[in-house]
Amino acid sequence: MKVQNITDVEKFFSVVDSCKGRVELVTGEGDRLNLKSKLSQYVSLANIFSNGEIPELEIVAHEKEDIDRLVSFMING
């Protein structure tokens, strides 16, 4: 799924941390980084996050309830 305009990065990673299954960031090269890993979170921030906002990410969540949780975050903030 593509997620856009994440302005509250701390809350986004809090939602990712609350997911039960694996949540991955798909890089432009097709690599997948485990977003539940703090190291991967810092790497993704360094590569993508530059002005206080993440414009667009492609993420893959493997559990339906995690997808629902992430979609709810994108709709409700």
Secondary structure, 3 states (H helix, E strand, C coil): CEEEEECCHHHHHHHHHHCCCCEEEECCCCCEEECCCHHHHHHHHHHHCCCCCEEEEEEEECCHHHHHHHHHHHHHC
